Structure formats: structure tokens, C-alpha cells
């Protein structure tokens, strides 16, 4: 026979899961964009690179208070971007909120802003403040340097 304490515990556990599920649904409805964040010192170089020709990076939007100015770009969640030159595909279906990034490796012939790393993200349903990173290559005098971009999801 269940004790009152056991019943209270199970009721609390059930309430928690109900709350979590309802919140996940609410969060999903507000996630209509995927953000791309560039560190401040990389932003100027990246916006002048070959990425400016891709719609994924072409439209700058208002930044959130926790992001540096002029370092945030967004895409519509329905958008699919294909970059055949570097075998790059970005797919963002709405339900579940999934981001898939497939990137080709061509570092020896990379030019400014080319992606030399790869990342594949999991489902972001019910998760706030999650992100994935990928390696970007930047050209500076006498050397190649790496710059990290964060793919951010949540309340954008």
C-alpha cells in the first residue's frame, strides 16, 4: 500500500513532467529562427567573406542584449540552404526543431570564410540556450586562423 509521502512524491513527479511537456510545446511555438553568432573580432572579416553571397548569412537582424552588436544573423525556420561548392547543407524543419549541418572538408584549398570543420546538431525541442560550434577559417597576414561561430536556439 502506498504511503501518503509516496503518493505526494508521485504527484509531484507527474506535475513536473506535465509542466515540462507543456513548456516544451510553448517553447517550440516561439522558435521561429535559428541564430548565428560570430565573436566580435571575427564579424567584420566574416561579413566580407564569401558567406555574404549566401542567404543564410545575408540578413542581419536586431541583436539580443547578450550578444555583441552586429554579430547576429538569422534565418527563417522553413529555410533550407545548399552550398554546392563546399558540400554544405543546412536544414531547419519546424517540428521537431532540428538543425542539420553537413560540411565538406576542403581545407587545403580553402578561401576566406570557408568552413573546415563540421557539426550536426540534435533535436532542440524543449531545450533553451543550446548551441553548436563549427570551425571557420580566416585569412590573416602570414597565417590561417580559426574563428568559432555558435548556432544558437531558444528565445531569439
PyMOL commands that place a pseudoatom at each C-alpha (Angstrom):
pseudoatom trace, name=CA, resn=UNK, resi=1, chain=A, elem=C, hetatm=0, pos=[0.000, 0.000, 0.000]
pseudoatom trace, name=CA, resn=UNK, resi=2, chain=A, elem=C, hetatm=0, pos=[1.292, 3.453, -0.880]
pseudoatom trace, name=CA, resn=UNK, resi=3, chain=A, elem=C, hetatm=0, pos=[2.034, 5.815, 1.965]
pseudoatom trace, name=CA, resn=UNK, resi=4, chain=A, elem=C, hetatm=0, pos=[0.902, 9.479, 1.866]
pseudoatom trace, name=CA, resn=UNK, resi=5, chain=A, elem=C, hetatm=0, pos=[4.532, 10.518, 1.395]
pseudoatom trace, name=CA, resn=UNK, resi=6, chain=A, elem=C, hetatm=0, pos=[4.896, 8.184, -1.608]
pseudoatom trace, name=CA, resn=UNK, resi=7, chain=A, elem=C, hetatm=0, pos=[1.655, 9.483, -3.138]
pseudoatom trace, name=CA, resn=UNK, resi=8, chain=A, elem=C, hetatm=0, pos=[2.817, 13.079, -2.708]
pseudoatom trace, name=CA, resn=UNK, resi=9, chain=A, elem=C, hetatm=0, pos=[6.142, 12.269, -4.347]
pseudoatom trace, name=CA, resn=UNK, resi=10, chain=A, elem=C, hetatm=0, pos=[4.494, 10.621, -7.352]
pseudoatom trace, name=CA, resn=UNK, resi=11, chain=A, elem=C, hetatm=0, pos=[2.046, 13.505, -7.707]
pseudoatom trace, name=CA, resn=UNK, resi=12, chain=A, elem=C, hetatm=0, pos=[4.951, 15.956, -7.638]
pseudoatom trace, name=CA, resn=UNK, resi=13, chain=A, elem=C, hetatm=0, pos=[6.823, 13.923, -10.249]
pseudoatom trace, name=CA, resn=UNK, resi=14, chain=A, elem=C, hetatm=0, pos=[3.752, 13.790, -12.506]
pseudoatom trace, name=CA, resn=UNK, resi=15, chain=A, elem=C, hetatm=0, pos=[3.234, 17.537, -12.109]
pseudoatom trace, name=CA, resn=UNK, resi=16, chain=A, elem=C, hetatm=0, pos=[6.852, 18.185, -13.071]
pseudoatom trace, name=CA, resn=UNK, resi=17, chain=A, elem=C, hetatm=0, pos=[6.620, 16.141, -16.269]
pseudoatom trace, name=CA, resn=UNK, resi=18, chain=A, elem=C, hetatm=0, pos=[3.295, 17.742, -17.195]
pseudoatom trace, name=CA, resn=UNK, resi=19, chain=A, elem=C, hetatm=0, pos=[4.838, 21.177, -16.669]
pseudoatom trace, name=CA, resn=UNK, resi=20, chain=A, elem=C, hetatm=0, pos=[7.907, 20.241, -18.710]
pseudoatom trace, name=CA, resn=UNK, resi=21, chain=A, elem=C, hetatm=0, pos=[5.873, 18.910, -21.628]
pseudoatom trace, name=CA, resn=UNK, resi=22, chain=A, elem=C, hetatm=0, pos=[3.571, 21.932, -21.720]
pseudoatom trace, name=CA, resn=UNK, resi=23, chain=A, elem=C, hetatm=0, pos=[6.556, 24.285, -21.582]
pseudoatom trace, name=CA, resn=UNK, resi=24, chain=A, elem=C, hetatm=0, pos=[8.297, 22.393, -24.379]
pseudoatom trace, name=CA, resn=UNK, resi=25, chain=A, elem=C, hetatm=0, pos=[5.279, 22.874, -26.603]
pseudoatom trace, name=CA, resn=UNK, resi=26, chain=A, elem=C, hetatm=0, pos=[5.173, 26.574, -25.793]
pseudoatom trace, name=CA, resn=UNK, resi=27, chain=A, elem=C, hetatm=0, pos=[8.873, 26.991, -26.483]
pseudoatom trace, name=CA, resn=UNK, resi=28, chain=A, elem=C, hetatm=0, pos=[8.571, 25.184, -29.790]
pseudoatom trace, name=CA, resn=UNK, resi=29, chain=A, elem=C, hetatm=0, pos=[5.928, 27.612, -30.998]
pseudoatom trace, name=CA, resn=UNK, resi=30, chain=A, elem=C, hetatm=0, pos=[8.213, 30.569, -30.288]
pseudoatom trace, name=CA, resn=UNK, resi=31, chain=A, elem=C, hetatm=0, pos=[11.235, 29.106, -32.027]
pseudoatom trace, name=CA, resn=UNK, resi=32, chain=A, elem=C, hetatm=0, pos=[10.870, 30.515, -35.479]
pseudoatom trace, name=CA, resn=UNK, resi=33, chain=A, elem=C, hetatm=0, pos=[14.506, 31.330, -36.137]
pseudoatom trace, name=CA, resn=UNK, resi=34, chain=A, elem=C, hetatm=0, pos=[17.984, 29.927, -35.766]
pseudoatom trace, name=CA, resn=UNK, resi=35, chain=A, elem=C, hetatm=0, pos=[20.645, 32.415, -34.829]
pseudoatom trace, name=CA, resn=UNK, resi=36, chain=A, elem=C, hetatm=0, pos=[24.262, 32.505, -35.901]
pseudoatom trace, name=CA, resn=UNK, resi=37, chain=A, elem=C, hetatm=0, pos=[26.616, 34.307, -33.567]
pseudoatom trace, name=CA, resn=UNK, resi=38, chain=A, elem=C, hetatm=0, pos=[30.081, 35.463, -34.530]
pseudoatom trace, name=CA, resn=UNK, resi=39, chain=A, elem=C, hetatm=0, pos=[32.577, 36.703, -31.957]
pseudoatom trace, name=CA, resn=UNK, resi=40, chain=A, elem=C, hetatm=0, pos=[33.139, 40.447, -32.296]
pseudoatom trace, name=CA, resn=UNK, resi=41, chain=A, elem=C, hetatm=0, pos=[36.699, 40.156, -33.596]
pseudoatom trace, name=CA, resn=UNK, resi=42, chain=A, elem=C, hetatm=0, pos=[35.570, 37.830, -36.395]
pseudoatom trace, name=CA, resn=UNK, resi=43, chain=A, elem=C, hetatm=0, pos=[32.433, 39.602, -37.508]
pseudoatom trace, name=CA, resn=UNK, resi=44, chain=A, elem=C, hetatm=0, pos=[33.940, 42.150, -39.911]
pseudoatom trace, name=CA, resn=UNK, resi=45, chain=A, elem=C, hetatm=0, pos=[36.034, 39.557, -41.718]
pseudoatom trace, name=CA, resn=UNK, resi=46, chain=A, elem=C, hetatm=0, pos=[33.178, 37.078, -42.000]
pseudoatom trace, name=CA, resn=UNK, resi=47, chain=A, elem=C, hetatm=0, pos=[30.651, 39.561, -43.358]
pseudoatom trace, name=CA, resn=UNK, resi=48, chain=A, elem=C, hetatm=0, pos=[33.127, 40.486, -46.091]
pseudoatom trace, name=CA, resn=UNK, resi=49, chain=A, elem=C, hetatm=0, pos=[33.824, 36.866, -46.967]
pseudoatom trace, name=CA, resn=UNK, resi=50, chain=A, elem=C, hetatm=0, pos=[32.115, 34.550, -49.420]
pseudoatom trace, name=CA, resn=UNK, resi=51, chain=A, elem=C, hetatm=0, pos=[29.358, 33.973, -46.848]
pseudoatom trace, name=CA, resn=UNK, resi=52, chain=A, elem=C, hetatm=0, pos=[27.822, 37.309, -47.815]
pseudoatom trace, name=CA, resn=UNK, resi=53, chain=A, elem=C, hetatm=0, pos=[26.688, 35.629, -51.035]
pseudoatom trace, name=CA, resn=UNK, resi=54, chain=A, elem=C, hetatm=0, pos=[24.642, 33.039, -49.139]
pseudoatom trace, name=CA, resn=UNK, resi=55, chain=A, elem=C, hetatm=0, pos=[21.173, 33.933, -47.920]
pseudoatom trace, name=CA, resn=UNK, resi=56, chain=A, elem=C, hetatm=0, pos=[21.899, 32.145, -44.643]
pseudoatom trace, name=CA, resn=UNK, resi=57, chain=A, elem=C, hetatm=0, pos=[24.275, 34.942, -43.675]
pseudoatom trace, name=CA, resn=UNK, resi=58, chain=A, elem=C, hetatm=0, pos=[22.928, 37.820, -45.739]
pseudoatom trace, name=CA, resn=UNK, resi=59, chain=A, elem=C, hetatm=0, pos=[20.281, 39.363, -43.493]
pseudoatom trace, name=CA, resn=UNK, resi=60, chain=A, elem=C, hetatm=0, pos=[21.380, 40.965, -40.241]
pseudoatom trace, name=CA, resn=UNK, resi=61, chain=A, elem=C, hetatm=0, pos=[18.712, 41.351, -37.588]
pseudoatom trace, name=CA, resn=UNK, resi=62, chain=A, elem=C, hetatm=0, pos=[18.431, 43.137, -34.274]
pseudoatom trace, name=CA, resn=UNK, resi=63, chain=A, elem=C, hetatm=0, pos=[20.765, 41.606, -31.719]
pseudoatom trace, name=CA, resn=UNK, resi=64, chain=A, elem=C, hetatm=0, pos=[19.736, 40.384, -28.312]
pseudoatom trace, name=CA, resn=UNK, resi=65, chain=A, elem=C, hetatm=0, pos=[21.164, 42.068, -25.238]
pseudoatom trace, name=CA, resn=UNK, resi=66, chain=A, elem=C, hetatm=0, pos=[23.518, 39.176, -24.507]
pseudoatom trace, name=CA, resn=UNK, resi=67, chain=A, elem=C, hetatm=0, pos=[25.107, 39.229, -27.976]
pseudoatom trace, name=CA, resn=UNK, resi=68, chain=A, elem=C, hetatm=0, pos=[27.708, 41.723, -29.275]
pseudoatom trace, name=CA, resn=UNK, resi=69, chain=A, elem=C, hetatm=0, pos=[26.388, 44.322, -31.748]
pseudoatom trace, name=CA, resn=UNK, resi=70, chain=A, elem=C, hetatm=0, pos=[26.500, 43.479, -35.458]
pseudoatom trace, name=CA, resn=UNK, resi=71, chain=A, elem=C, hetatm=0, pos=[27.265, 39.835, -34.801]
pseudoatom trace, name=CA, resn=UNK, resi=72, chain=A, elem=C, hetatm=0, pos=[23.895, 38.172, -35.186]
pseudoatom trace, name=CA, resn=UNK, resi=73, chain=A, elem=C, hetatm=0, pos=[22.203, 36.819, -38.298]
pseudoatom trace, name=CA, resn=UNK, resi=74, chain=A, elem=C, hetatm=0, pos=[19.033, 34.796, -38.517]
pseudoatom trace, name=CA, resn=UNK, resi=75, chain=A, elem=C, hetatm=0, pos=[17.203, 32.577, -40.978]
pseudoatom trace, name=CA, resn=UNK, resi=76, chain=A, elem=C, hetatm=0, pos=[13.602, 31.560, -41.221]
pseudoatom trace, name=CA, resn=UNK, resi=77, chain=A, elem=C, hetatm=0, pos=[12.966, 28.126, -39.730]
pseudoatom trace, name=CA, resn=UNK, resi=78, chain=A, elem=C, hetatm=0, pos=[11.451, 26.932, -43.004]
pseudoatom trace, name=CA, resn=UNK, resi=79, chain=A, elem=C, hetatm=0, pos=[14.583, 27.751, -44.966]
pseudoatom trace, name=CA, resn=UNK, resi=80, chain=A, elem=C, hetatm=0, pos=[16.922, 25.176, -46.496]
pseudoatom trace, name=CA, resn=UNK, resi=81, chain=A, elem=C, hetatm=0, pos=[20.301, 26.362, -47.697]
pseudoatom trace, name=CA, resn=UNK, resi=82, chain=A, elem=C, hetatm=0, pos=[22.557, 24.433, -50.062]
pseudoatom trace, name=CA, resn=UNK, resi=83, chain=A, elem=C, hetatm=0, pos=[26.091, 25.431, -50.925]
pseudoatom trace, name=CA, resn=UNK, resi=84, chain=A, elem=C, hetatm=0, pos=[27.284, 23.021, -53.611]
pseudoatom trace, name=CA, resn=UNK, resi=85, chain=A, elem=C, hetatm=0, pos=[30.816, 24.455, -53.845]
pseudoatom trace, name=CA, resn=UNK, resi=86, chain=A, elem=C, hetatm=0, pos=[31.654, 23.192, -50.383]
pseudoatom trace, name=CA, resn=UNK, resi=87, chain=A, elem=C, hetatm=0, pos=[29.006, 20.467, -49.998]
pseudoatom trace, name=CA, resn=UNK, resi=88, chain=A, elem=C, hetatm=0, pos=[27.253, 22.461, -47.324]
pseudoatom trace, name=CA, resn=UNK, resi=89, chain=A, elem=C, hetatm=0, pos=[23.595, 21.870, -46.452]
pseudoatom trace, name=CA, resn=UNK, resi=90, chain=A, elem=C, hetatm=0, pos=[21.559, 23.461, -43.694]
pseudoatom trace, name=CA, resn=UNK, resi=91, chain=A, elem=C, hetatm=0, pos=[18.076, 22.126, -42.996]
pseudoatom trace, name=CA, resn=UNK, resi=92, chain=A, elem=C, hetatm=0, pos=[15.794, 23.510, -40.309]
pseudoatom trace, name=CA, resn=UNK, resi=93, chain=A, elem=C, hetatm=0, pos=[12.404, 21.753, -40.123]
pseudoatom trace, name=CA, resn=UNK, resi=94, chain=A, elem=C, hetatm=0, pos=[9.817, 23.231, -37.802]
pseudoatom trace, name=CA, resn=UNK, resi=95, chain=A, elem=C, hetatm=0, pos=[8.584, 20.219, -35.862]
pseudoatom trace, name=CA, resn=UNK, resi=96, chain=A, elem=C, hetatm=0, pos=[10.637, 18.869, -34.275]
pseudoatom trace, name=CA, resn=UNK, resi=97, chain=A, elem=C, hetatm=0, pos=[13.025, 21.814, -34.211]
pseudoatom trace, name=CA, resn=UNK, resi=98, chain=A, elem=C, hetatm=0, pos=[16.041, 20.146, -35.785]
pseudoatom trace, name=CA, resn=UNK, resi=99, chain=A, elem=C, hetatm=0, pos=[19.099, 21.695, -37.323]
pseudoatom trace, name=CA, resn=UNK, resi=100, chain=A, elem=C, hetatm=0, pos=[21.361, 19.602, -39.507]
pseudoatom trace, name=CA, resn=UNK, resi=101, chain=A, elem=C, hetatm=0, pos=[24.631, 20.983, -40.771]
pseudoatom trace, name=CA, resn=UNK, resi=102, chain=A, elem=C, hetatm=0, pos=[26.715, 18.939, -43.186]
pseudoatom trace, name=CA, resn=UNK, resi=103, chain=A, elem=C, hetatm=0, pos=[30.006, 20.443, -44.225]
pseudoatom trace, name=CA, resn=UNK, resi=104, chain=A, elem=C, hetatm=0, pos=[32.594, 19.240, -46.702]
pseudoatom trace, name=CA, resn=UNK, resi=105, chain=A, elem=C, hetatm=0, pos=[36.295, 19.114, -45.968]
pseudoatom trace, name=CA, resn=UNK, resi=106, chain=A, elem=C, hetatm=0, pos=[38.441, 21.102, -48.379]
pseudoatom trace, name=CA, resn=UNK, resi=107, chain=A, elem=C, hetatm=0, pos=[40.901, 22.894, -46.125]
pseudoatom trace, name=CA, resn=UNK, resi=108, chain=A, elem=C, hetatm=0, pos=[43.954, 22.862, -48.458]
pseudoatom trace, name=CA, resn=UNK, resi=109, chain=A, elem=C, hetatm=0, pos=[42.016, 24.940, -50.992]
pseudoatom trace, name=CA, resn=UNK, resi=110, chain=A, elem=C, hetatm=0, pos=[40.004, 26.955, -48.500]
pseudoatom trace, name=CA, resn=UNK, resi=111, chain=A, elem=C, hetatm=0, pos=[39.448, 30.637, -49.055]
pseudoatom trace, name=CA, resn=UNK, resi=112, chain=A, elem=C, hetatm=0, pos=[38.404, 33.331, -46.619]
pseudoatom trace, name=CA, resn=UNK, resi=113, chain=A, elem=C, hetatm=0, pos=[35.465, 32.204, -44.527]
pseudoatom trace, name=CA, resn=UNK, resi=114, chain=A, elem=C, hetatm=0, pos=[35.392, 28.598, -45.734]
pseudoatom trace, name=CA, resn=UNK, resi=115, chain=A, elem=C, hetatm=0, pos=[34.216, 26.040, -43.222]
pseudoatom trace, name=CA, resn=UNK, resi=116, chain=A, elem=C, hetatm=0, pos=[36.804, 23.378, -42.459]
pseudoatom trace, name=CA, resn=UNK, resi=117, chain=A, elem=C, hetatm=0, pos=[35.012, 21.650, -39.604]
pseudoatom trace, name=CA, resn=UNK, resi=118, chain=A, elem=C, hetatm=0, pos=[31.628, 20.017, -39.321]
pseudoatom trace, name=CA, resn=UNK, resi=119, chain=A, elem=C, hetatm=0, pos=[28.748, 19.875, -36.892]
pseudoatom trace, name=CA, resn=UNK, resi=120, chain=A, elem=C, hetatm=0, pos=[25.454, 18.022, -36.688]
pseudoatom trace, name=CA, resn=UNK, resi=121, chain=A, elem=C, hetatm=0, pos=[23.009, 19.163, -34.046]
pseudoatom trace, name=CA, resn=UNK, resi=122, chain=A, elem=C, hetatm=0, pos=[20.377, 17.085, -32.220]
pseudoatom trace, name=CA, resn=UNK, resi=123, chain=A, elem=C, hetatm=0, pos=[16.713, 17.961, -31.800]
pseudoatom trace, name=CA, resn=UNK, resi=124, chain=A, elem=C, hetatm=0, pos=[16.314, 21.160, -29.833]
pseudoatom trace, name=CA, resn=UNK, resi=125, chain=A, elem=C, hetatm=0, pos=[12.752, 20.524, -28.652]
pseudoatom trace, name=CA, resn=UNK, resi=126, chain=A, elem=C, hetatm=0, pos=[12.252, 21.725, -25.089]
pseudoatom trace, name=CA, resn=UNK, resi=127, chain=A, elem=C, hetatm=0, pos=[15.846, 22.888, -24.678]
pseudoatom trace, name=CA, resn=UNK, resi=128, chain=A, elem=C, hetatm=0, pos=[16.729, 26.512, -24.065]
pseudoatom trace, name=CA, resn=UNK, resi=129, chain=A, elem=C, hetatm=0, pos=[20.075, 28.194, -24.665]
pseudoatom trace, name=CA, resn=UNK, resi=130, chain=A, elem=C, hetatm=0, pos=[21.579, 25.340, -26.646]
pseudoatom trace, name=CA, resn=UNK, resi=131, chain=A, elem=C, hetatm=0, pos=[24.217, 25.774, -29.309]
pseudoatom trace, name=CA, resn=UNK, resi=132, chain=A, elem=C, hetatm=0, pos=[26.639, 24.019, -31.603]
pseudoatom trace, name=CA, resn=UNK, resi=133, chain=A, elem=C, hetatm=0, pos=[30.025, 25.212, -32.784]
pseudoatom trace, name=CA, resn=UNK, resi=134, chain=A, elem=C, hetatm=0, pos=[31.911, 24.784, -36.025]
pseudoatom trace, name=CA, resn=UNK, resi=135, chain=A, elem=C, hetatm=0, pos=[35.346, 25.845, -37.200]
pseudoatom trace, name=CA, resn=UNK, resi=136, chain=A, elem=C, hetatm=0, pos=[35.667, 28.689, -39.659]
pseudoatom trace, name=CA, resn=UNK, resi=137, chain=A, elem=C, hetatm=0, pos=[38.959, 29.567, -41.281]
pseudoatom trace, name=CA, resn=UNK, resi=138, chain=A, elem=C, hetatm=0, pos=[40.029, 33.190, -41.599]
pseudoatom trace, name=CA, resn=UNK, resi=139, chain=A, elem=C, hetatm=0, pos=[42.960, 34.523, -43.560]
pseudoatom trace, name=CA, resn=UNK, resi=140, chain=A, elem=C, hetatm=0, pos=[45.282, 36.942, -41.799]
pseudoatom trace, name=CA, resn=UNK, resi=141, chain=A, elem=C, hetatm=0, pos=[48.710, 38.077, -42.978]
pseudoatom trace, name=CA, resn=UNK, resi=142, chain=A, elem=C, hetatm=0, pos=[51.152, 35.165, -42.920]
pseudoatom trace, name=CA, resn=UNK, resi=143, chain=A, elem=C, hetatm=0, pos=[48.783, 32.631, -41.362]
pseudoatom trace, name=CA, resn=UNK, resi=144, chain=A, elem=C, hetatm=0, pos=[45.399, 30.895, -41.316]
pseudoatom trace, name=CA, resn=UNK, resi=145, chain=A, elem=C, hetatm=0, pos=[43.405, 31.378, -38.149]
pseudoatom trace, name=CA, resn=UNK, resi=146, chain=A, elem=C, hetatm=0, pos=[40.259, 29.764, -36.841]
pseudoatom trace, name=CA, resn=UNK, resi=147, chain=A, elem=C, hetatm=0, pos=[37.121, 31.537, -35.759]
pseudoatom trace, name=CA, resn=UNK, resi=148, chain=A, elem=C, hetatm=0, pos=[34.195, 29.891, -33.997]
pseudoatom trace, name=CA, resn=UNK, resi=149, chain=A, elem=C, hetatm=0, pos=[30.562, 30.554, -34.751]
pseudoatom trace, name=CA, resn=UNK, resi=150, chain=A, elem=C, hetatm=0, pos=[27.778, 29.490, -32.427]
pseudoatom trace, name=CA, resn=UNK, resi=151, chain=A, elem=C, hetatm=0, pos=[24.440, 28.230, -33.697]
pseudoatom trace, name=CA, resn=UNK, resi=152, chain=A, elem=C, hetatm=0, pos=[22.040, 29.376, -31.032]
pseudoatom trace, name=CA, resn=UNK, resi=153, chain=A, elem=C, hetatm=0, pos=[18.449, 28.325, -30.454]
pseudoatom trace, name=CA, resn=UNK, resi=154, chain=A, elem=C, hetatm=0, pos=[15.905, 29.337, -27.885]
pseudoatom trace, name=CA, resn=UNK, resi=155, chain=A, elem=C, hetatm=0, pos=[14.041, 32.570, -27.332]
pseudoatom trace, name=CA, resn=UNK, resi=156, chain=A, elem=C, hetatm=0, pos=[15.534, 34.516, -30.232]
for i in range(1, 156): cmd.bond("trace and resi %d" % i, "trace and resi %d" % (i + 1))
show_as sticks, trace
zoom trace
